[in-house]
Amino acid sequence: MKEYIDVASRHITPAGGNVFADLGFNEDEAQALHTESQQKIAQTIALKEQLMAEIASWIALQNLRQSDAAKVLQVSRPRVSDVVNKKTDKFTLDALVMMLGLTGKQVKLVVE
């Protein structure tokens, strides 16, 4: 038996919108939460880009084809292309740290 799902009453926050305002937070609090979340997202993207740059640099220094790098990194060749092209939305920080470990590089986390 199929259950009916009421899709007409669903709300979707548009891209660039403030999900916190849509959830009912007052205007000031919604803006503060939105700003904080955007900063955290930007920090995560910057970290991913830094790790991806290190992997891409290793590939270039080793003079590897993407298919050869894929074998070392234990991923598919298209995944290597995604790293080289810095498609940050396709990777977690964990996955990138693991790949760097497979290159022989150490990743150190510093909290200040």
C-alpha positions in Angstrom: 0.0 0.0 0.0 1.4 3.4 -1.1 1.3 6.2 1.4 0.2 9.6 0.1 2.8 12.3 0.6 1.6 15.9 0.6 4.2 17.7 -1.5 2.1 20.9 -1.9 2.7 22.0 1.7 6.4 21.6 1.5 8.6 24.7 1.5 11.9 24.9 -0.2 14.4 27.6 0.7 15.7 29.1 -2.5 19.4 29.2 -3.2 20.9 32.2 -1.4 17.9 32.2 0.9 18.1 32.1 4.7 16.9 28.7 6.0 17.0 30.1 9.6 14.4 32.8 8.7 12.3 30.1 7.0 12.4 28.1 10.2 11.0 30.9 12.2 14.0 32.5 13.9 13.6 36.2 14.5 15.3 38.4 11.8 18.4 39.3 13.8 19.0 35.8 15.0 18.3 34.3 11.6 20.9 36.6 10.0 23.5 35.9 12.6 23.0 32.1 12.2 23.1 32.4 8.4 26.3 34.5 8.5 28.0 32.0 10.9 27.0 29.0 8.8 28.3 30.7 5.6 31.6 31.3 7.4 31.9 27.7 8.4 31.1 26.5 4.9 33.8 28.9 3.5 36.3 27.5 5.9 35.6 23.9 5.0 35.8 24.7 1.3 39.2 26.5 1.8 40.5 23.4 3.7 39.3 21.1 0.9 40.9 23.3 -1.7 44.2 23.3 0.2 44.2 19.5 0.5 43.3 19.1 -3.2 46.1 21.5 -4.2 48.6 19.3 -2.3 47.3 16.2 -4.1 47.5 17.9 -7.5 51.0 19.1 -6.7 52.0 15.5 -5.7 50.6 14.2 -9.0 52.5 16.8 -11.0 55.8 16.3 -9.1 55.6 12.5 -9.6 54.8 13.1 -13.3 51.8 10.8 -13.0 48.9 10.3 -15.4 45.6 10.5 -13.7 45.0 6.8 -14.2 48.3 6.0 -12.4 47.5 8.4 -9.6 44.1 6.8 -9.2 45.8 3.5 -8.5 47.9 4.9 -5.7 45.0 7.0 -4.3 42.7 3.9 -4.5 40.0 5.9 -6.4 38.8 6.0 -10.0 40.4 8.2 -12.6 37.4 10.5 -12.7 37.8 11.0 -9.0 41.4 12.1 -9.5 40.1 14.6 -12.2 37.6 15.9 -9.6 40.4 16.5 -7.2 42.6 18.2 -9.7 39.7 20.4 -10.8 38.9 21.2 -7.1 35.3 20.0 -7.1 35.1 20.4 -3.4 31.4 19.4 -3.2 32.3 15.8 -4.2 34.7 15.1 -1.3 34.7 15.0 2.4 37.7 16.2 4.4 38.3 12.6 5.6 38.5 11.3 2.0 41.1 14.0 1.0 43.2 13.3 4.2 43.1 9.6 3.4 44.3 10.3 -0.2 47.1 12.5 1.1 48.2 9.7 3.5 48.4 7.3 0.5 50.8 9.8 -1.2 53.1 9.5 1.8 52.4 13.0 3.1 51.3 13.7 6.7 48.4 15.9 7.5 48.6 17.8 10.7 45.6 19.5 12.3 46.4 22.6 14.4 43.8 24.3 16.5 44.5 27.8 17.6 
